[in-house]
Amino acid sequence: MFGWSRALMAAAVAAASGLAGCGGGAPLPPVPHDEAANERQQQAFVEALKPRRAGRPVVAVLALNEGTEMTDLLLPHAVLQRAGVAELRVVAPRAGRVVLYPALQIDGAQDFAAFEQIHPSGADYVIVPAMRDDDDPAVTAWLRRQAQRGARVIGVCVGGLVVGRAGLLDGRRFASHWYYRGKLLDRHPSGTYVPHQRYVVDRDVATTTGITASVPTMLALVEAIGGRDRAQALAAELGVASWTPVHDSTPFALDAGRALGYVLNKATFWRRERWSVDVRDGMDDVALALAADAWSRTGRVDVEATAARPVTLRSGLVPVAQPAAQALPRLPLVPALKPVQQLDRTLCEIGERYGTSARDRVMLEMEYPQAAGACAG
């Protein structure tokens, strides 16, 4: 179900048996508390990602047809499209459908050849989500070509593995989903892992921490392209108070207690439920992705899209949906909520339905530091 669930499960079994700790490697240094430094880091990121060419920037969101992380793809595309600051394309080895995980599918991806015919000088930015296969030869070769033509590359979450396969992490500073920092350092010993930052940029290559880091990272990119006022207005729409790189990496690790929770949760695989989400024209991609991702990561729910006719999401993407064949439980969505509020509500509902340990596992996988007291009342 998850792109990296087998690796996490193996580590969980080992940790629960007392044979291994988390996948992150050496202990982290203390969290720095320097507001001026945080502001400088954010501004350095914005400056590094400002457009270099005249005209409207072209952003390619890279995908693997056989499996791309849902939130890593949908959220950057939706945020940038809503900002109205760039031309967006979802680009994959083959035109057409992209299977997303842990849920849903989209249609309408452009293939590499078609993109390069329209944009022979390459993209201005390439967003790289996590993928089921981090060393697909076509993806690696295309990403390397785009970087050589001057594209700034942004690896979201475990998309850093794909970026690394293209040779773009060697000798660079990088961030990563907590579970994969050790693996990236093993693959790229000349690189430097940077803890306690949601996003990091080094010589045209940016990387982020876990799944939910795409929110602040895309807002920082909007600021770089469209200015701070545009980013501020969009942050208010999304329900985001700040998009600084500030992040405490310390809580995100797999200890024996959490590992045992993973093992026990996987042991109840027969209790999975099928849920539907009725997709409709103009539906908010960000709220949809965050809610569907979180519920799917409980290991108890499979989410499928239903619609009576073809529909287009708010960003212009087309979800693959089938008419509802039977009455299924509905994915809980509240249209009046802002996307990040929807995620907070979803996590609280997960805790109510499956217990706080299930909620905490989802937050761990999504690397989301939900505010204390968010579920009060």
N, C-alpha and C positions, 0 to 999 in steps of 0.2 A: 504494500500500500504506500509506504513512504519511500522516497528515493534512497534513504540511507538507514532504513529501519533494521535491516539485517545486521549491519555493522554495530548499530547502537544496541541491538538485542544481544549480540555476542559479548559486547563489553559489559552489558548489564548482568548476564549470567556469570561472567568472570568476577565482577565486582561483588555480586551477591554471595559468591562462593569464597570471598576473601582473597581472590587471586590477582585482582587488578583494581586500579582506581579509575578515575575518569579518563576520557580520551584526550585530555588537554595537555598532558605533559607536566612540566615543572610548575611549582607553585607560582602564583602571580605576585607581583610587587604590590605594595599598598596603593590604594586609590589616591591620586593627587587631588588636592583641593586648591585649585588656582584658577579663579574666574578669568583673570586676564589671559592666562595661557589658553584656556578653553576658547575664549573669543578669538585669539590669534589663530588657533587651529581651524576654527570655522571659517574665518576670513581667508586663510591660506587655501583651504579647499575651494572656496568660491572663486578666488582669483585664478587658481590653477585650471578651473573648468570654464572660464569665460570663453565665448566663441572667438575663433581666430579667423573665420572666413566671413565675407560679406554675405548678407541675405539670411534667409530663414534657416536655422540649423536643421540637419537631418539626423534623426535618432533611430537607430536600428535596435529593436529588442530581439535578441538572438534566441532561437528555440530549437529544440530537438523534437522532431515529429513524434517519436516514440515515447517521450516522457520529459516534461519540463515542470518545475515546481510552480504551482498555480499562483500563489501570492507574489513570488519573485517576478512573474511575467505580467500578471494582470495589474498589479498595483503601480509599478513604474509606468506602464503604458497609459493607464487611466489618469494618473496624476499629471503627467506631462501633457496629455491630450486636453485635460481640463484647464491646465494653465494657458494653453494656446500660444506657447512660445516656440514650438518646433514642429517639423513634419515627422510623423511617426510611422514606422513600418515594423511589423512582426516578420522576421526573416528566418527561414529554416532550410534545411537541405532540400526538401520537397515542398512544392506549393500545396496549399490545402489545409488539411486537418492537423492539429497539434493536440496530442493527449496530455492532459495536465494531471499532476498528482499533488495531493492525495485525492482529488476529485475533479470532475468536469472535463470538458474538451472545448476547443474553439476551432473555428474554420476561417479560412481566408489568409493564411500565411503566404508570403511571397518567397519564391525560391531564390537562391543565391545569384543565379545567372540573371534573372529578371531584375533584381535589385542593382546589380552591377551595370546592367545595360542602361538603366535610368540614371544611376549615380556612378559614372565611371571613375570619378575622383574619390569615391568612398564616402562613408558616413562621417559626420562630425563627432558623433558619440555612438558607442555600442554598449548596450546594457546586456549583461550576461547573467541569466538566472542559473540556479542549480538545475542539473540534468541527471537523468537516470544513468547515463553513460558519459563520464567526464572526458573520455578520449576518443570520441567519434572523429574519424579522420577528416571528414568533410567540414565539420564544425571547426576543428582545430586549424585547418588550412585557411578557411575563410576569415576567421578571427585574426590570424597572424597577418593576412594580407591587409585587412582593414587597419590594423595598428601600423603597418608599414606605410600606409597612405596617409597617416596622420590622425586617425580617429583616436579620441580619448576613450578608454575602456573602463567600464564600471562593473566589477564583479559583485553581484549581490549574494550574500550568504555563501552557500557551498558552490555558487558559481565561481568562486575563487579557484576551485580545482580545475575548472575548464580554462580559466585565465592562465593558470600555471602550466597546463599542458601546451599552451601556445608559446611558452617561454617568456611570459610577461611578468613573472614574480621574482625571477632570479636577480639578486642584488637590490631588491626593493623592500621598502617597509610595507606591511600589509595587515589588515584586520581579517577576522574569519569567524564563522560560527564556532562557538566554544568547543564543540566536539572534534573539529577538524584542524585545529591549530597545530597539533602535534604532527599530523599527517603532512600538512603543508610544509612544515619545517624539515621533515625528513626528506620530502621531495625537492625542497629548495633551500638547502643549508646556507646559501649565501644571502637569503632573505632574512628579514627581521620582523617578527610578530609584534604588533603594538597592542597591548591590552588597554582596557578602559576607554576605548574610543569606538563610537558607532561606525564611523567611516574615516578612512585614511586615503590620502592621495600621494603618489610618488612618481614623478616623471610620466605623466599622462595615463597612469593606471591607478584607478581607485578601487578599493575593496571595502566590504562592510562586515559587520557581525551578523547575527542570525536574522531570520526571515523578516521580522518586524522592523529591522533597520532600514528597509526600503522606504519607509515613511519619511524619516528625517533626511535621508540621503537624497531623495528626489526633490524635497523642498529646497535643499541646498543647491541642487542643480537648477531648479527653477530660479532661485535667486541669482545664480551665475549668469543665466541666459536672459531672464526677464526683469531682474532687479528685486530689491528687498520688498518693496511695496506689493508686488505681485505675489511673492512667496508668502508674505504675511496674510494677504487676503485668502489665499488658498489654504494656508494652515488653519485659519478660522473656519473655513468650510469643512475641513477634515476633522476638526476637533483637536488640533495639535497646539499646545501652548508654546513649544520651543522645538527647534530642529538643530540644536547644537550637537556636536559629537560626543557630549558627556554620556558616559555609560560605565556602570560598575560591573565589571566582568566576573567578580568574585563569586556571586551566588550561582553561576552557571557551571555546574560540574556534576558528575555522576558519582555519588557516594554509594555506600553499600545499601543504605535505606532506600534511596531512590531506585537503585538497581533492582532490589527485591520487588518494588512496586511495578516496575516494567515486566519482570518475569511473571508475577501474578496476573497482571492485566492481560498479557499474551496468552495465559493459560485459559482465559475465558473467551477465546475467539469465536466459539459457537453462539455467543450472545449478541452478535452483530445485528444491527437493524438497517433496513433500507429506508432512507428518507428522500423526499423530493423537495426541490425548490422550483417554484413556478417562475421562470425567467420571463421578462417582459421588456418591451421597447423602453429604452431610457433608464433601465435599472442601473443602480450604482455599482460599478465593478468592484470598487474598493471595499465597500461593506460586504458585498457578496463573497469576495475572495477571503476576507479575514474571518467571516463567520463559518463558511464552508471548510476552510482550512482547519480552524480550531476544533470544530465538532468531529471532523474526520480523524484528527490526531488523537482523539480519545481511544481509538481502537475499537469503538463500539458502534460506529455509525458509518454507513456508506451513503454519500450524497449523490443524487442524479438529477439532472436538469430536465424539466418538463415544460412543454409549451404546445399550444394547439396549432401554431403556425410559426414560421421563421421569425426571429426577433433580433434586434440589434441593441447591445448594451449602450450605456451612456457614452462610452469612449469610442464607439463605432465598431467594436469587435462583435463577432457573431458567435454565440454559444451553440454548441451542438445539443439539441434537445429533442426529445420524443414526446408524443402525446401520452398523457398519463394512462397507463394500462389498468391501474388499480389504485384504490385509495391508500396512500402512504402517509405516514407522519410528515409534517412540513418542517423544513428548516426554519427555526425561529428568527425572523427578521423584523425589525421595527423601522419602517421607512422614515419616520420622523427623527431618528437618531443620526448623528454624524458618524462617519465610519469608525473612528477610534472609540467613540462611545459604544458603538455596536459591538466592537471587540470586547470591551470591558464587560458589557452586559452578557455576552456569550460566555465569557470565562466564569462569570458568577453563576449562570445557568448550568454550566458543566459541573461546577462544584455542588450545586443543589441536587443535580440528577445522579452524579456518579461519585461524589465525594471530593474533598479538598485535595486529596492526593492525585486524583485524575486531573483536576484543574492545574495543579502545580506541574505535572508532567507535560501538559500542553504548553504552559508558559515556558518550561525549560526547552522544549523542542523549538518553539517560536522565538526563543531568547527575548521574552517580553517581560519587563519589570513592572507588572501592574502595581499601581499605587496602593499603599496600605489603606485599608478601609473602603476600597472601591465597591465592595459588595455589601457594605453596611446598609441596612434598611431595604 
